[in-house]
Amino acid sequence: MVLCLSCASEKIIKQKVTDTIEIAIEQSGNVIQINDDTAEIRRTNFSIILKFPQPESILINASFKPETFNNAREGLPINELAGFKQTGIPEDLFNRESVIYLSKDSPNFWYYADDSDHRFNSVLKSENGYLCTREISGIVDIDGSGEKIDLIKIKEDIIYLVLIKVEWNESYTKIIEKDRKFLKLKFVI
């Protein structure tokens, strides 16, 4: 009886893991500690690392404006979050420009389908899943000039990130939110 419960418990845990967003921020080879949903970084290249248990995708809104971050933190549903109102931002495969796109009303759509179809600079595969790394050397502010700006030249002090893992219902008429995370990237130097 105990053995059966143990096996069933493992399946439940594995299912929960696939719905959980795992994110890390790395800069100069060091993993940055996240405290109170804030990662303090310097105005130099950094990486956003997502761990996927299988090929999958995530929606990310990045903005200088705190509205979507604050509303996501308060628990508003995805259809009421300003940063997810418009369609996803069109991006090139493999993040060749090493940027993150910022917008107050559109999300980024980051995914890994296979080695020839993803939006990360690198993907490390193992039996535990996929470590998908997005290197960031600059931003493209869709609400501003739309041109790449190097991190050192950014005047704002915080980039607000809201990450949401979703899936569609069987008829593709409704988005079902599976998990969300919110994170401030605070420039300290």
DAZI-V139100 format. One record per residue. N is the residue number from 1. RES is the residue in one letter. SS is DSSP state (h for helix, s for strand, l for the rest). PSI is psi as a letter, one per 20 degrees, with the letter a starting at -180 (999 if undefined). Layout:
N&RES&SS&PSI + N&RES&SS&PSI
This chain:
1&M&l&g + 2&V&h&g + 3&L&h&g + 4&C&h&g + 5&L&h&h + 6&S&h&g + 7&C&h&g + 8&A&h&h + 9&S&h&g + 10&E&h&g + 11&K&h&g + 12&I&h&g + 13&I&h&g + 14&K&h&g + 15&Q&h&g + 16&K&h&h + 17&V&h&h + 18&T&h&h + 19&D&l&i + 20&T&l&p + 21&I&l&p + 22&E&s&o + 23&I&s&q + 24&A&s&q + 25&I&s&p + 26&E&s&p + 27&Q&s&p + 28&S&l&k + 29&G&l&j + 30&N&s&p + 31&V&s&p + 32&I&l&p + 33&Q&l&p + 34&I&s&o + 35&N&s&p + 36&D&l&l + 37&D&l&k + 38&T&s&p + 39&A&s&p + 40&E&s&p + 41&I&s&r + 42&R&l&r + 43&R&l&l + 44&T&l&r + 45&N&l&q + 46&F&s&r + 47&S&s&q + 48&I&s&p + 49&I&s&p + 50&L&s&p + 51&K&s&p + 52&F&s&p + 53&P&l&i + 54&Q&l&r + 55&P&l&p + 56&E&l&a + 57&S&s&r + 58&I&s&q + 59&L&s&p + 60&I&s&p + 61&N&s&p + 62&A&s&p + 63&S&s&q + 64&F&l&i + 65&K&l&p + 66&P&l&i + 67&E&h&g + 68&T&h&g + 69&F&h&g + 70&N&h&g + 71&N&h&h + 72&A&h&g + 73&R&h&h + 74&E&h&i + 75&G&l&j + 76&L&l&q + 77&P&l&q + 78&I&h&h + 79&N&h&i + 80&E&h&j + 81&L&l&p + 82&A&h&h + 83&G&h&i + 84&F&h&j + 85&K&l&h + 86&Q&s&r + 87&T&l&r + 88&G&l&q + 89&I&l&p + 90&P&l&p + 91&E&l&q + 92&D&l&q + 93&L&h&q + 94&F&h&j + 95&N&h&l + 96&R&l&h + 97&E&l&i + 98&S&l&l + 99&V&s&r + 100&I&s&p + 101&Y&s&p + 102&L&s&p + 103&S&l&q + 104&K&l&i + 105&D&l&j + 106&S&s&q + 107&P&l&r + 108&N&s&q + 109&F&s&o + 110&W&s&p + 111&Y&s&r + 112&Y&s&o + 113&A&s&g + 114&D&s&a + 115&D&l&h + 116&S&l&j + 117&D&s&n + 118&H&s&r + 119&R&l&k + 120&F&l&q + 121&N&l&h + 122&S&s&q + 123&V&s&p + 124&L&s&o + 125&K&s&q + 126&S&s&r + 127&E&l&i + 128&N&l&i + 129&G&s&b + 130&Y&s&p + 131&L&s&o + 132&C&s&o + 133&T&s&p + 134&R&s&o + 135&E&s&p + 136&I&s&o + 137&S&l&i + 138&G&s&r + 139&I&s&q + 140&V&s&o + 141&D&s&o + 142&I&l&h + 143&D&l&i + 144&G&l&c + 145&S&l&h + 146&G&l&j + 147&E&l&q + 148&K&s&p + 149&I&s&p + 150&D&s&q + 151&L&h&h + 152&I&h&h + 153&K&h&i + 154&I&l&p + 155&K&l&h + 156&E&l&q + 157&D&l&i + 158&I&s&p + 159&I&s&p + 160&Y&s&p + 161&L&s&p + 162&V&s&p + 163&L&s&p + 164&I&s&p + 165&K&s&p + 166&V&s&r + 167&E&s&r + 168&W&s&q + 169&N&l&r + 170&E&l&h + 171&S&l&j + 172&Y&l&k + 173&T&l&i + 174&K&l&p + 175&I&s&p + 176&I&s&o + 177&E&s&p + 178&K&s&h + 179&D&s&q + 180&R&s&q + 181&K&s&q + 182&F&s&q + 183&L&s&p + 184&K&s&p + 185&L&s&o + 186&K&s&p + 187&F&s&p + 188&V&l&i + 189&I&l&999
